Amino acid sequence: MATLLSPDTAPMRIDTTPQPMPALSAKPIEGSRYWSREFMDREWEGIWTKSWLIGGLAAQVAKPGDFFTYDIGRESILVTHGDDGQIRAFYNVCPHRGKRLVMEEEGHSKRIACSYHGWRFTHEGELNFVPCPEDFVGGTPCGKVKLEEVRCEVFASFVWVNLDPHATPLAEHLGPVAPQIAGYRMEQMHRTHWVTLEGDWNWKCVQDNFNESYHLPFVHPQTRFVMEQSYKDCQFDLYAPEGHARMFMPGSRPARSLRGHTDTVLEMMAKELTYWGLDPEDFRDDPLRTREAIQQAKRKLGADKGYDFSHFHDAQLTDHFHYTIFPNISFSLKPDGCIWLRADPHPTDPERCYFDMWYFTWFPEGADRYYSYSMGEEVDRTVPVPHKRGKVGELSCGPGIDQDVSIWSEQQKGLRSRGYKGGHLAGQEARVRFFHDTIDRWLGE
Protein backbone atom coordinates (compact mmCIF):
# COMPACT_ATOMS: atom_id res chain seq x y z
CA MET A 1 0.00 0.00 0.00
CA ALA A 2 1.33 3.41 -0.93
CA THR A 3 2.39 5.85 1.74
CA LEU A 4 3.37 9.49 1.41
CA LEU A 5 6.63 10.94 2.61
CA SER A 6 6.55 12.81 5.89
CA PRO A 7 5.70 16.55 6.11
CA ASP A 8 9.36 17.52 6.36
CA THR A 9 9.58 16.95 2.59
CA ALA A 10 7.31 19.96 1.92
CA PRO A 11 8.65 22.62 -0.50
CA MET A 12 11.55 24.58 0.93
CA ARG A 13 14.55 26.51 -0.27
CA ILE A 14 17.34 24.17 -1.33
CA ASP A 15 20.45 24.21 0.80
CA THR A 16 23.23 24.73 -1.74
CA THR A 17 26.06 24.29 0.77
CA PRO A 18 28.78 22.13 -0.82
CA GLN A 19 28.79 18.59 0.57
CA PRO A 20 31.93 17.01 2.07
CA MET A 21 33.67 14.72 -0.40
CA PRO A 22 33.44 11.06 0.67
CA ALA A 23 36.38 8.71 0.26
CA LEU A 24 36.47 7.25 -3.24
CA SER A 25 38.22 4.19 -4.62
CA ALA A 26 40.94 4.34 -7.25
CA LYS A 27 40.46 0.91 -8.84
CA PRO A 28 39.71 0.55 -12.57
CA ILE A 29 36.08 0.51 -13.70
CA GLU A 30 36.32 -2.76 -15.58
CA GLY A 31 34.66 -3.04 -18.96
CA SER A 32 33.18 -6.42 -17.98
CA ARG A 33 30.76 -4.60 -15.68
CA TYR A 34 28.95 -3.53 -18.85
CA TRP A 35 28.75 -6.91 -20.64
CA SER A 36 29.23 -9.73 -18.13
CA ARG A 37 26.13 -11.87 -17.58
CA GLU A 38 27.50 -12.90 -14.21
CA PHE A 39 27.77 -9.25 -13.15
CA MET A 40 24.27 -8.60 -14.52
CA ASP A 41 22.90 -11.42 -12.35
CA ARG A 42 24.62 -10.00 -9.29
CA GLU A 43 23.15 -6.56 -10.01
CA TRP A 44 19.68 -8.07 -10.28
CA GLU A 45 19.90 -9.77 -6.90
CA GLY A 46 21.91 -7.06 -5.13
CA ILE A 47 20.43 -3.85 -6.56
CA TRP A 48 17.25 -4.17 -8.62
CA THR A 49 15.42 -6.39 -6.13
CA LYS A 50 16.33 -4.07 -3.24
CA SER A 51 16.19 -0.50 -4.63
CA TRP A 52 13.43 2.08 -4.68
CA LEU A 53 12.47 2.50 -8.35
CA ILE A 54 10.07 4.87 -10.07
CA GLY A 55 7.38 2.76 -11.69
CA GLY A 56 5.10 5.47 -13.06
CA LEU A 57 3.04 8.53 -12.26
CA ALA A 58 0.42 8.92 -9.55
CA ALA A 59 -1.68 10.63 -12.24
CA GLN A 60 -1.88 7.29 -14.07
CA VAL A 61 -3.83 5.85 -11.12
CA ALA A 62 -5.77 8.95 -10.13
CA LYS A 63 -9.17 7.25 -9.72
CA PRO A 64 -10.37 3.97 -8.17
CA GLY A 65 -10.11 1.28 -10.84
CA ASP A 66 -7.12 2.86 -12.60
CA PHE A 67 -4.01 0.73 -13.09
CA PHE A 68 -0.65 0.67 -14.85
CA THR A 69 2.11 -1.90 -15.26
CA TYR A 70 5.86 -1.44 -14.92
CA ASP A 71 8.27 -4.02 -16.27
CA ILE A 72 11.63 -4.09 -14.51
CA GLY A 73 14.14 -6.72 -15.55
CA ARG A 74 12.54 -10.12 -15.09
CA GLU A 75 9.49 -8.84 -13.23
CA SER A 76 6.26 -7.04 -14.07
CA ILE A 77 4.64 -4.87 -11.41
CA LEU A 78 0.94 -3.99 -11.36
CA VAL A 79 -0.01 -0.69 -9.69
CA THR A 80 -3.68 -0.13 -8.83
CA HIS A 81 -5.94 2.44 -7.21
CA GLY A 82 -8.32 0.58 -4.93
CA ASP A 83 -11.92 1.36 -4.08
CA ASP A 84 -10.65 2.36 -0.63
CA GLY A 85 -8.61 5.19 -2.20
CA GLN A 86 -5.24 3.51 -1.66
CA ILE A 87 -2.56 3.02 -4.31
CA ARG A 88 -0.99 -0.43 -4.16
CA ALA A 89 1.58 -2.43 -6.11
CA PHE A 90 1.55 -6.18 -6.77
CA TYR A 91 3.56 -8.68 -8.74
CA ASN A 92 1.71 -8.91 -12.05
CA VAL A 93 1.18 -12.65 -11.79
CA CYS A 94 -1.82 -14.85 -11.10
CA PRO A 95 -1.20 -16.97 -7.97
CA HIS A 96 -3.20 -19.82 -9.54
CA ARG A 97 -0.91 -20.99 -12.36
CA GLY A 98 1.52 -18.13 -12.84
CA LYS A 99 0.20 -16.34 -15.92
CA ARG A 100 0.69 -12.60 -16.06
CA LEU A 101 -2.58 -10.92 -15.16
CA VAL A 102 -2.52 -7.60 -17.01
CA MET A 103 -1.08 -7.13 -20.49
CA GLU A 104 -2.02 -3.46 -20.94
CA GLU A 105 0.39 -0.67 -20.03
CA GLU A 106 -2.33 1.35 -18.32
CA GLY A 107 -6.08 1.56 -18.15
CA HIS A 108 -9.22 1.36 -16.04
CA SER A 109 -11.32 -1.64 -15.05
CA LYS A 110 -13.80 -2.78 -12.42
CA ARG A 111 -11.73 -5.85 -11.62
CA ILE A 112 -8.46 -7.63 -12.41
CA ALA A 113 -9.15 -10.84 -14.31
CA CYS A 114 -6.84 -13.64 -15.42
CA SER A 115 -7.49 -14.64 -19.04
CA TYR A 116 -6.26 -18.22 -18.45
CA HIS A 117 -8.82 -19.62 -15.98
CA GLY A 118 -11.00 -16.62 -15.19
CA TRP A 119 -9.86 -15.90 -11.63
CA ARG A 120 -10.80 -12.35 -10.62
CA PHE A 121 -9.24 -10.02 -8.09
CA THR A 122 -10.21 -6.68 -6.61
CA HIS A 123 -7.93 -3.66 -6.95
CA GLU A 124 -7.01 -4.31 -3.31
CA GLY A 125 -5.54 -7.65 -4.41
CA GLU A 126 -8.27 -9.89 -2.96
CA LEU A 127 -9.44 -12.97 -4.89
CA ASN A 128 -13.23 -12.67 -5.15
CA PHE A 129 -14.24 -15.07 -7.94
CA VAL A 130 -13.14 -18.46 -9.28
CA PRO A 131 -14.99 -20.82 -11.63
CA CYS A 132 -16.14 -24.07 -9.98
CA PRO A 133 -15.42 -22.98 -6.39
CA GLU A 134 -16.86 -26.26 -5.04
CA ASP A 135 -14.08 -28.23 -6.80
CA PHE A 136 -11.31 -27.05 -4.46
CA VAL A 137 -10.18 -29.16 -1.52
CA GLY A 138 -11.01 -27.15 1.58
CA GLY A 139 -13.55 -25.01 -0.21
CA THR A 140 -13.30 -21.93 -2.37
CA PRO A 141 -9.96 -20.09 -2.37
CA CYS A 142 -11.83 -16.75 -2.44
CA GLY A 143 -11.05 -14.76 0.67
CA LYS A 144 -7.95 -16.90 1.27
CA VAL A 145 -5.72 -16.10 -1.72
CA LYS A 146 -4.33 -12.63 -2.48
CA LEU A 147 -1.99 -11.08 -5.01
CA GLU A 148 1.58 -10.80 -3.76
CA GLU A 149 2.04 -7.18 -2.68
CA VAL A 150 5.10 -5.01 -3.43
CA ARG A 151 6.34 -2.10 -1.32
CA CYS A 152 4.93 1.14 -2.75
CA GLU A 153 5.15 4.85 -1.88
CA VAL A 154 4.00 8.03 -3.61
CA PHE A 155 6.27 11.07 -3.68
CA ALA A 156 6.79 14.08 -5.99
CA SER A 157 4.04 12.86 -8.36
CA PHE A 158 5.74 9.47 -8.83
CA VAL A 159 4.79 5.98 -7.70
CA TRP A 160 7.92 4.31 -6.30
CA VAL A 161 8.16 0.54 -5.83
CA ASN A 162 10.61 -1.74 -4.05
CA LEU A 163 10.72 -5.54 -4.41
CA ASP A 164 12.36 -5.91 -0.99
CA PRO A 165 9.70 -6.16 1.75
CA HIS A 166 12.36 -5.23 4.31
CA ALA A 167 13.74 -2.17 2.49
CA THR A 168 14.22 1.09 4.33
CA PRO A 169 11.45 3.68 3.78
CA LEU A 170 11.72 5.81 0.64
CA ALA A 171 12.40 8.96 2.67
CA GLU A 172 15.44 7.30 4.22
CA HIS A 173 16.67 6.11 0.82
CA LEU A 174 16.37 9.60 -0.71
CA GLY A 175 17.81 11.29 2.37
CA PRO A 176 18.61 15.00 1.93
CA VAL A 177 17.64 14.87 -1.76
CA ALA A 178 13.92 14.37 -0.97
CA PRO A 179 13.14 17.94 0.18
CA GLN A 180 15.13 19.32 -2.75
CA ILE A 181 12.98 17.41 -5.24
CA ALA A 182 9.81 18.31 -3.32
CA GLY A 183 10.60 22.00 -3.75
CA TYR A 184 9.82 21.81 -7.47
CA ARG A 185 6.20 20.75 -6.83
CA MET A 186 6.24 18.25 -9.64
CA GLU A 187 2.71 17.16 -8.76
CA GLN A 188 1.62 20.45 -10.39
CA MET A 189 3.51 19.70 -13.62
CA HIS A 190 2.11 17.83 -16.62
CA ARG A 191 3.93 15.14 -18.56
CA THR A 192 4.18 16.37 -22.15
CA HIS A 193 6.61 13.80 -23.62
CA TRP A 194 6.93 10.03 -23.06
CA VAL A 195 9.59 8.16 -25.07
CA THR A 196 11.11 4.71 -24.49
CA LEU A 197 14.11 3.54 -26.49
CA GLU A 198 15.45 0.00 -26.58
CA GLY A 199 19.15 0.69 -26.43
CA ASP A 200 22.04 -1.53 -27.49
CA TRP A 201 24.10 -0.57 -24.47
CA ASN A 202 24.28 -1.40 -20.76
CA TRP A 203 22.10 0.69 -18.43
CA LYS A 204 25.18 2.04 -16.62
CA CYS A 205 26.29 3.92 -19.75
CA VAL A 206 23.27 6.15 -19.22
CA GLN A 207 23.87 6.82 -15.54
CA ASP A 208 27.61 7.34 -16.12
CA ASN A 209 26.81 9.94 -18.76
CA PHE A 210 24.47 11.96 -16.56
CA ASN A 211 26.92 11.76 -13.67
CA GLU A 212 29.37 14.07 -15.45
CA SER A 213 29.39 17.22 -17.56
CA TYR A 214 32.91 16.71 -18.92
CA HIS A 215 31.38 15.67 -22.26
CA LEU A 216 29.32 18.82 -22.82
CA PRO A 217 31.72 20.80 -25.07
CA PHE A 218 32.01 17.84 -27.45
CA VAL A 219 28.62 16.12 -27.38
CA HIS A 220 26.54 19.29 -26.83
CA PRO A 221 28.63 22.09 -28.39
CA GLN A 222 25.58 24.33 -28.82
CA THR A 223 25.08 24.58 -25.05
CA ARG A 224 28.12 26.82 -24.61
CA PHE A 225 26.01 29.69 -25.98
CA VAL A 226 23.41 29.40 -23.19
CA MET A 227 25.11 27.79 -20.17
CA GLU A 228 28.40 27.42 -18.37
CA GLN A 229 30.44 24.31 -19.08
CA SER A 230 33.64 24.78 -17.10
CA TYR A 231 33.83 22.66 -13.94
CA LYS A 232 35.50 25.66 -12.26
CA ASP A 233 32.19 27.54 -12.27
CA CYS A 234 30.02 24.54 -11.37
CA GLN A 235 29.31 22.66 -8.13
CA PHE A 236 29.34 18.89 -7.74
CA ASP A 237 28.09 17.13 -4.60
CA LEU A 238 28.02 13.48 -3.53
CA TYR A 239 25.62 12.12 -0.92
CA ALA A 240 27.04 9.24 1.08
CA PRO A 241 25.84 6.72 2.04
CA GLU A 242 22.68 7.14 -0.07
CA GLY A 243 24.61 7.08 -3.37
CA HIS A 244 22.92 10.10 -4.96
CA ALA A 245 24.63 13.15 -6.49
CA ARG A 246 23.82 16.66 -7.68
CA MET A 247 25.34 19.30 -9.96
CA PHE A 248 24.70 23.03 -10.27
CA MET A 249 25.60 24.70 -13.58
CA PRO A 250 24.99 28.41 -14.33
CA GLY A 251 22.51 28.90 -17.16
CA SER A 252 20.76 31.65 -19.14
CA ARG A 253 24.14 33.02 -20.16
CA PRO A 254 27.03 31.84 -22.33
CA ALA A 255 30.13 30.13 -20.98
CA ARG A 256 32.73 32.57 -19.66
CA SER A 257 35.27 31.15 -22.08
CA LEU A 258 33.10 31.99 -25.08
CA ARG A 259 34.27 35.01 -27.01
CA GLY A 260 33.31 36.52 -30.37
CA HIS A 261 29.92 34.78 -30.79
CA THR A 262 27.58 37.46 -29.47
CA ASP A 263 25.19 37.21 -32.43
CA THR A 264 24.72 33.47 -31.88
CA VAL A 265 24.30 33.89 -28.12
CA LEU A 266 21.59 36.55 -28.50
CA GLU A 267 19.87 34.59 -31.25
CA MET A 268 19.71 31.42 -29.14
CA MET A 269 18.53 33.30 -26.06
CA ALA A 270 16.05 35.56 -27.85
CA LYS A 271 12.89 33.58 -27.00
CA GLU A 272 13.73 33.43 -23.29
CA LEU A 273 14.75 37.08 -23.09
CA THR A 274 11.70 38.40 -24.93
CA TYR A 275 9.31 36.17 -22.96
CA TRP A 276 10.54 37.92 -19.82
CA GLY A 277 10.26 41.39 -21.31
CA LEU A 278 13.93 41.88 -22.16
CA ASP A 279 15.44 43.14 -25.41
CA PRO A 280 18.33 40.93 -26.61
CA GLU A 281 20.08 43.95 -28.13
CA ASP A 282 20.50 45.44 -24.65
CA PHE A 283 23.06 42.74 -23.89
CA ARG A 284 25.22 43.05 -26.97
CA ASP A 285 27.99 44.71 -24.94
CA ASP A 286 28.17 41.87 -22.41
CA PRO A 287 26.03 38.70 -22.90
CA LEU A 288 27.11 37.42 -19.46
CA ARG A 289 24.65 39.93 -17.95
CA THR A 290 21.65 37.99 -19.27
CA ARG A 291 21.60 35.54 -16.34
CA GLU A 292 21.12 38.16 -13.63
CA ALA A 293 18.72 40.15 -15.80
CA ILE A 294 16.48 37.12 -16.37
CA GLN A 295 16.52 36.32 -12.64
CA GLN A 296 15.36 39.87 -11.84
CA ALA A 297 12.72 39.78 -14.57
CA LYS A 298 11.31 36.51 -13.28
CA ARG A 299 11.07 37.98 -9.77
CA LYS A 300 9.29 41.05 -11.14
CA LEU A 301 6.96 39.42 -13.69
CA GLY A 302 6.59 35.86 -12.41
CA ALA A 303 3.32 36.35 -10.51
CA ASP A 304 1.71 38.22 -13.41
CA LYS A 305 2.63 35.36 -15.74
CA GLY A 306 1.16 32.74 -13.39
CA TYR A 307 4.28 31.55 -11.57
CA ASP A 308 5.15 31.30 -7.89
CA PHE A 309 8.92 31.62 -7.56
CA SER A 310 8.83 32.58 -3.88
CA HIS A 311 10.54 29.45 -2.55
CA PHE A 312 13.27 29.30 -5.22
CA HIS A 313 16.78 30.74 -5.06
CA ASP A 314 17.64 33.22 -7.81
CA ALA A 315 20.03 30.59 -9.19
CA GLN A 316 17.18 28.08 -9.58
CA LEU A 317 15.39 30.50 -11.90
CA THR A 318 18.15 30.23 -14.50
CA ASP A 319 20.64 27.50 -13.62
CA HIS A 320 20.66 23.76 -14.18
CA PHE A 321 20.05 21.82 -10.97
CA HIS A 322 20.74 18.23 -11.92
CA TYR A 323 20.34 15.15 -9.70
CA THR A 324 21.16 11.49 -10.13
CA ILE A 325 19.22 9.14 -7.86
CA PHE A 326 20.73 5.69 -7.28
CA PRO A 327 20.45 3.40 -9.06
CA ASN A 328 18.93 4.61 -12.34
CA ILE A 329 17.20 8.02 -12.24
CA SER A 330 18.36 11.43 -13.48
CA PHE A 331 16.48 14.71 -13.04
CA SER A 332 17.28 18.02 -14.64
CA LEU A 333 15.06 20.41 -12.71
CA LYS A 334 13.78 23.92 -13.38
CA PRO A 335 10.73 25.71 -11.96
CA ASP A 336 8.90 25.53 -15.30
CA GLY A 337 9.91 22.06 -16.39
CA CYS A 338 11.83 18.86 -15.73
CA ILE A 339 13.61 16.33 -17.91
CA TRP A 340 13.30 12.93 -16.23
CA LEU A 341 15.46 10.02 -17.37
CA ARG A 342 15.45 6.35 -16.39
CA ALA A 343 17.66 3.45 -17.48
CA ASP A 344 16.22 0.00 -16.75
CA PRO A 345 18.14 -3.23 -17.33
CA HIS A 346 17.14 -5.62 -20.08
CA PRO A 347 15.74 -8.85 -18.61
CA THR A 348 18.32 -11.16 -20.26
CA ASP A 349 20.99 -9.20 -22.15
CA PRO A 350 23.56 -7.06 -20.26
CA GLU A 351 24.38 -5.18 -23.48
CA ARG A 352 20.85 -3.86 -23.89
CA CYS A 353 18.56 -1.73 -21.75
CA TYR A 354 15.41 0.40 -21.84
CA PHE A 355 15.93 4.15 -21.73
CA ASP A 356 12.98 6.36 -20.80
CA MET A 357 12.65 10.12 -21.27
CA TRP A 358 9.72 11.95 -19.71
CA TYR A 359 9.41 15.71 -19.94
CA PHE A 360 7.26 17.63 -17.49
CA THR A 361 6.05 21.19 -17.97
CA TRP A 362 4.69 23.57 -15.33
CA PHE A 363 2.08 25.55 -17.20
CA PRO A 364 1.42 29.12 -16.03
CA GLU A 365 -1.97 29.59 -14.42
CA GLY A 366 -4.67 29.70 -17.08
CA ALA A 367 -2.35 28.58 -19.90
CA ASP A 368 -2.80 25.36 -21.90
CA ARG A 369 0.09 25.97 -24.31
CA TYR A 370 3.67 26.84 -23.47
CA TYR A 371 7.02 26.96 -25.27
CA SER A 372 9.39 24.35 -23.83
CA TYR A 373 12.96 25.60 -24.12
CA SER A 374 14.45 22.18 -23.31
CA MET A 375 12.36 20.37 -25.94
CA GLY A 376 12.58 23.23 -28.44
CA GLU A 377 8.85 23.19 -29.19
CA GLU A 378 5.48 24.36 -27.98
CA VAL A 379 3.64 21.89 -25.74
CA ASP A 380 -0.08 21.53 -25.06
CA ARG A 381 -1.42 20.01 -21.86
CA THR A 382 -4.87 19.36 -23.34
CA VAL A 383 -3.48 16.77 -25.78
CA PRO A 384 -3.08 13.19 -24.43
CA VAL A 385 0.57 12.18 -24.29
CA PRO A 386 1.27 9.13 -26.46
CA HIS A 387 3.86 6.62 -25.28
CA LYS A 388 6.33 6.39 -28.16
CA ARG A 389 8.43 3.20 -28.24
CA GLY A 390 11.22 2.31 -30.60
CA LYS A 391 14.86 1.52 -31.15
CA VAL A 392 17.74 3.95 -31.38
CA GLY A 393 17.38 6.15 -34.44
CA GLU A 394 13.63 5.65 -34.73
CA LEU A 395 12.48 8.24 -32.18
CA SER A 396 13.65 11.56 -30.79
CA CYS A 397 14.10 12.30 -27.09
CA GLY A 398 14.60 16.00 -27.80
CA PRO A 399 17.61 17.73 -29.36
CA GLY A 400 19.89 17.57 -26.32
CA ILE A 401 19.19 14.00 -25.18
CA ASP A 402 19.45 12.73 -28.76
CA GLN A 403 23.08 13.84 -28.71
CA ASP A 404 23.72 11.73 -25.59
CA VAL A 405 21.97 8.73 -27.13
CA SER A 406 24.25 8.98 -30.19
CA ILE A 407 27.28 8.13 -28.02
CA TRP A 408 26.26 5.03 -26.08
CA SER A 409 26.10 2.39 -28.82
CA GLU A 410 29.70 3.00 -29.84
CA GLN A 411 30.76 3.28 -26.20
CA GLN A 412 29.32 -0.17 -25.49
CA LYS A 413 31.42 -1.61 -28.32
CA GLY A 414 34.53 0.05 -26.92
CA LEU A 415 33.91 -1.26 -23.42
CA ARG A 416 34.06 -4.74 -24.98
CA SER A 417 37.53 -4.05 -26.41
CA ARG A 418 40.72 -5.56 -25.02
CA GLY A 419 42.12 -2.07 -25.38
CA TYR A 420 39.92 -0.68 -22.65
CA LYS A 421 41.70 -1.02 -19.31
CA GLY A 422 39.32 0.70 -16.91
CA GLY A 423 39.55 4.39 -17.72
CA HIS A 424 41.36 7.43 -16.30
CA LEU A 425 38.85 9.75 -14.64
CA ALA A 426 39.22 13.51 -14.18
CA GLY A 427 38.34 15.12 -10.87
CA GLN A 428 35.07 16.45 -12.29
CA GLU A 429 34.07 12.84 -13.02
CA ALA A 430 34.02 11.98 -9.32
CA ARG A 431 30.30 11.27 -9.53
CA VAL A 432 31.02 8.43 -11.98
CA ARG A 433 33.49 6.92 -9.53
CA PHE A 434 31.04 7.41 -6.66
CA PHE A 435 28.28 5.69 -8.67
CA HIS A 436 30.41 2.59 -9.24
CA ASP A 437 31.61 2.57 -5.65
CA THR A 438 27.95 2.58 -4.59
CA ILE A 439 27.24 -0.37 -6.91
CA ASP A 440 30.11 -2.28 -5.32
CA ARG A 441 28.81 -1.47 -1.83
CA TRP A 442 25.34 -2.76 -2.71
CA LEU A 443 26.93 -5.92 -4.12
CA GLY A 444 28.90 -6.42 -0.93
CA GLU A 445 32.34 -5.68 -2.33
Steps between C-alpha positions, in 0.01 A plus 500: 500500500633841407606744767598864467826645620492687828415874522866597525522443123273801433634766258790696643800693380779266394811504713778552246783456751772284341501146639814342650674271253477134607794265459509354150675194362772515237452157341425464127137496387524173312334472162352162598258682730319607183480162321548218751190286555637397837527865606150565363363218717672642806353844428153349473522330838701771677352821357182468294317278749591732789486857361224758495404542133260737328231289338272771363294806580238539771290671231480166317305356795306810599160330541380172655526231233799658324811287451836494324776243459875546534741242365836493676751237396340160546195628686177680416338717766130588505405830667133556586274757662262314728140578585627600845704783343837332554768451235657155515757300305497125434701250303315477169447126526200280569562288813300215343729383218743786452368679192549874486173668590506832315644547152406867455741779591228702671125521517186480711290200599252386763707193580827322421431179310731220389435400138623142559244360747282800579614572856406855601656733753403834648728802466592435864647166390227276645383192307121530474399260221610161366315264265385175665572609859356172635778303324777618734613289794417701810246714321525808284834684500313834493578699811810286560723580201639847424734655247857528625546862608806717425624791711359824357522871587385818327727804493552801269225378263670161453405151613813333640524123547745272678511120464664463842234475774766593756638806318548826684223759445527713186568815703804334655623381160470849347644669808580871456403487131128450579422857615699638207285309251183590692579869457422481128138394564504250219147391588391829337689425177360313200682231306525623141743243353532123556766313299652155558800383300634146491870569515789278394706596802518417871282709733808635681611688187198723553560567868874552442420760236266702720745480789745731322502815289852449364347396166294815444740698275529204262161328507292817555709780344195724457450525877804724544289787363240471779670339802829463680704189429820547698519288816667800668169688499283200590429312824503123539375324814493135607260364761642212700380248596184542289693494170331802341671805347419851381652764272436873469590667169439871425252549217325775302838637398789382283810329635760744632754358258283584200617802307404651164161326458266768632261475204453126555458542876229766462328304225484183711382688808252726321184302585584485871602865520195632316261277697623675814472847351867549415651626175789279380675802348542649848756230576716531192777666703518216753286183451608372844254751651200306368495255793452762771260699283276197443504420873384855580236491227359173629476647851322807363267337245463144628173549690339687210592214267353238735812381682587475868877532533491596868671187633773485233851644516586748225739237362215249461321742268776473240749227588502126444439306821569141405460192722582134457306265727651155558472271322348621172327841510616841376312828544580831340278739693372851433195679642317482166601153391692180566678247282469160668716209386499133598721210391356155573692177442400261225360177647758269335767696311757714689582688178147632459271713714185713491552875511205721593467876453207683656469876477285692745379856452364738764239698313434857617161547661230511234732388218455178300789561259858587584835512320737239644857625471649158581291319237522786250127496425163617621316253724128464568366348820155435352639241256540142635865399514570195283759249618747477212710181492779411264864421445788743477464720194125450471385759755617832639545574870550870429801673344728484804430143614526373142863611505564289812325200346728525194803415717398190694484236226860561398606528864356155571710356217811666640438369850515152344847569357819349639640849464280639773678466834262672740523869419681804642249732666537876546412661831173633358400139427495414870128429479572216255747349745255549787224328299713190443620498859134501606429205268787309659370581849153371412659184359697450819844574360 
